[in-house]
């Protein structure tokens, strides 16, 4: 089964089964990990902020203007910051590694 690897805010590593077509935020939330995702995935809050491992940045489409605007309002933004609600999982992302950003 395709999967993603999520590092939680305490350094714990979680391998989560991932179905193509689902948003990464939904995969993390449905696994019970602590991701707020206040807006439910509408790119209206930035509470699903994460850091994509450097080796995976090339596999993602660039962030669009809407996502970049939301990241401007987030804390602790880094070069590999993304919103998990804006990443749709596909077979090409099998094994994607990311770290949840601090609250």
VOBA-1610 file (N, C-alpha, C; in pm, whole numbers, padded with zeros to 5 digits, always signed):
BEGIN
Unk+00085-00119+00000Unk+00000+00000+00000Unk+00089+00125+00000Unk+00057+00223-00082Unk+00133+00349-00080Unk+00126+00412+00059Unk+00227+00492+00092Unk+00232+00550+00225Unk+00304+00684+00225Unk+00287+00755+00337Unk+00366+00874+00367Unk+00429+00851+00503Unk+00537+00923+00531Unk+00602+00917+00661Unk+00592+01056+00723Unk+00531+01062+00842Unk+00509+01188+00910Unk+00587+01188+01041Unk+00667+01292+01061Unk+00736+01313+01187Unk+00651+01410+01267Unk+00606+01364+01385Unk+00520+01452+01466Unk+00604+01557+01539Unk+00540+01641+01615Unk+00608+01752+01682Unk+00700+01708+01795Unk+00696+01580+01830Unk+00782+01527+01936Unk+00894+01439+01880Unk+00902+01433+01747Unk+01005+01354+01682Unk+00966+01211+01650Unk+00842+01173+01685Unk+00794+01039+01654Unk+00769+01022+01505Unk+00805+00908+01452Unk+00787+00879+01310Unk+00667+00788+01290Unk+00580+00824+01196Unk+00457+00749+01169Unk+00448+00717+01021Unk+00433+00590+00989Unk+00412+00547+00850Unk+00262+00531+00832Unk+00205+00613+00742Unk+00060+00616+00723Unk+00024+00567+00584Unk-00070+00475+00577Unk-00121+00433+00446Unk-00186+00552+00379Unk-00167+00563+00249Unk-00216+00679+00176Unk-00281+00636+00045Unk-00403+00680+00027Unk-00476+00648-00096Unk-00461+00763-00196Unk-00427+00732-00320Unk-00417+00836-00422Unk-00546+00917-00432Unk-00529+01048-00452Unk-00642+01138-00465Unk-00679+01210-00337Unk-00632+01161-00224Unk-00663+01226-00095Unk-00561+01335-00067Unk-00605+01436+00005Unk-00512+01540+00048Unk-00427+01485+00161Unk-00301+01523+00164Unk-00211+01477+00268Unk-00265+01516+00406Unk-00325+01632+00419Unk-00385+01675+00545Unk-00489+01574+00593Unk-00573+01525+00503Unk-00677+01428+00540Unk-00615+01297+00588Unk-00508+01255+00523Unk-00440+01131+00561Unk-00387+01144+00703Unk-00324+01257+00733Unk-00267+01280+00866Unk-00378+01291+00970Unk-00479+01369+00942Unk-00591+01388+01036Unk-00662+01257+01065Unk-00692+01181+00960Unk-00767+01056+00978Unk-00686+00949+01051Unk-00553+00966+01054Unk-00468+00873+01130Unk-00462+00911+01277Unk-00524+01024+01313Unk-00529+01065+01453Unk-00409+01144+01500Unk-00325+01189+01408Unk-00210+01270+01448Unk-00257+01413+01477Unk-00183+01485+01560Unk-00225+01620+01601Unk-00200+01726+01493Unk-00294+01737+01403Unk-00290+01842+01301Unk-00424+01915+01310Unk-00418+02045+01329Unk-00541+02120+01354Unk-00629+02128+01230Unk-00578+02177+01120Unk-00653+02188+00995Unk-00790+02254+01018Unk-00787+02370+01081Unk-00909+02442+01120Unk-01007+02464+01007Unk-00958+02494+00888Unk-01046+02527+00777Unk-01096+02404+00702Unk-01050+02287+00742Unk-01094+02164+00677Unk-01032+02139+00541Unk-00928+02211+00509Unk-00860+02188+00382Unk-00890+02289+00274Unk-00942+02404+00311Unk-00980+02507+00213Unk-00872+02612+00189Unk-00752+02590+00242Unk-00641+02684+00227Unk-00679+02821+00283Unk-00737+02819+00405Unk-00781+02944+00465Unk-00726+02966+00606Unk-00624+02886+00648Unk-00578+02905+00785Unk-00428+02881+00807Unk-00366+02787+00745Unk-00225+02750+00762Unk-00200+02666+00886Unk-00304+02608+00946Unk-00284+02523+01065Unk-00246+02380+01028Unk-00223+02353+00901Unk-00174+02222+00856Unk-00033+02235+00797Unk+00037+02337+00841Unk+00173+02369+00796Unk+00267+02253+00828Unk+00352+02222+00731Unk+00452+02116+00750Unk+00581+02154+00678Unk+00684+02073+00703Unk+00811+02087+00634Unk+00833+01960+00552Unk+00846+01975+00423Unk+00871+01862+00334Unk+01020+01830+00337Unk+01054+01703+00351Unk+01195+01665+00346Unk+01256+01710+00213Unk+01379+01759+00221Unk+01447+01813+00103Unk+01443+01719-00017Unk+01457+01591+00004Unk+01458+01495-00105Unk+01326+01482-00178Unk+01219+01539-00123Unk+01087+01528-00184Unk+01036+01658-00245Unk+01104+01768-00221Unk+01056+01896-00271Unk+01037+01896-00422Unk+01127+01831-00494Unk+01121+01828-00641Unk+00998+01753-00692Unk+00942+01665-00611Unk+00829+01583-00654Unk+00695+01656-00645Unk+00693+01768-00576Unk+00569+01844-00557Unk+00558+01957-00658Unk+00436+01984-00700Unk+00413+02104-00781Unk+00442+02225-00693Unk+00490+02333-00750Unk+00516+02452-00669Unk+00389+02503-00602Unk+00406+02566-00489Unk+00292+02626-00419Unk+00233+02737-00506Unk+00099+02745-00509Unk+00035+02852-00585Unk+00026+02979-00499Unk-00024+03085-00556Unk-00031+03214-00489Unk-00114+03205-00361Unk-00225+03134-00366Unk-00312+03122-00249Unk-00238+03055-00132Unk-00166+02947-00162Unk-00091+02878-00057Unk+00022+02968-00004Unk+00092+03037-00093Unk+00199+03126-00049Unk+00145+03238+00040Unk+00027+03290+00007Unk-00035+03393+00090Unk-00065+03340+00230Unk-00113+03216+00239Unk-00143+03157+00370Unk-00014+03131+00447Unk+00089+03085+00379Unk+00217+03062+00447Unk+00277+03192+00500Unk+00246+03304+00436Unk+00292+03434+00486Unk+00237+03464+00624Unk+00125+03401+00660Unk+00063+03423+00791Unk+00102+03317+00893Unk+00175+03215+00850Unk+00216+03106+00939Unk+00342+03145+01016Unk+00366+03075+01127Unk+00488+03093+01205Unk+00591+02991+01162Unk+00717+03023+01184Unk+00828+02930+01162Unk+00834+02877+01018Unk+00805+02962+00922Unk+00809+02923+00781Unk+00954+02907+00736Unk+00980+02800+00663Unk+01113+02772+00609Unk+01100+02745+00460Unk+01211+02728+00393Unk+01212+02706+00248Unk+01131+02584+00207Unk+01125+02482+00291Unk+01052+02360+00257Unk+00910+02357+00318Unk+00861+02472+00363Unk+00725+02479+00419Unk+00619+02462+00312Unk+00517+02386+00346Unk+00399+02369+00260Unk+00278+02350+00350Unk+00161+02363+00291Unk+00035+02332+00360Unk-00010+02195+00313Unk-00033+02105+00407Unk-00068+01968+00370Unk-00203+01961+00300Unk-00289+02061+00320Unk-00419+02061+00251Unk-00405+02089+00102Unk-00288+02136+00061Unk-00267+02170-00080Unk-00185+02065-00154Unk-00157+01954-00088Unk-00081+01846-00151Unk-00174+01726-00167Unk-00205+01695-00291Unk-00289+01578-00320Unk-00196+01459-00341Unk-00220+01352-00264Unk-00135+01235-00273Unk-00155+01162-00404Unk-00044+01115-00461Unk-00048+01032-00581Unk+00056+00923-00565Unk+00053+00825-00653Unk+00151+00716-00650Unk+00294+00771-00659Unk+00312+00883-00728Unk+00445+00943-00740Unk+00498+00993-00607Unk+00409+01011-00509Unk+00450+01059-00377Unk+00461+00946-00275Unk+00458+00822-00321Unk+00471+00708-00231Unk+00603+00718-00154Unk+00593+00724-00022Unk+00711+00738+00063Unk+00741+00882+00105Unk+00658+00977+00062Unk+00677+01118+00099Unk+00704+01131+00248Unk+00806+01211+00282Unk+00842+01236+00422Unk+00820+01384+00453Unk+00757+01409+00567Unk+00734+01546+00611Unk+00732+01553+00763Unk+00751+01673+00813Unk+00749+01699+00957Unk+00642+01802+00984Unk+00559+01777+01084Unk+00457+01875+01123Unk+00526+01996+01185Unk+00486+02115+01143Unk+00542+02238+01197Unk+00490+02261+01339Unk+00563+02340+01418Unk+00516+02369+01554Unk+00380+02438+01550Unk+00303+02423+01657Unk+00172+02490+01666Unk+00190+02641+01667
//
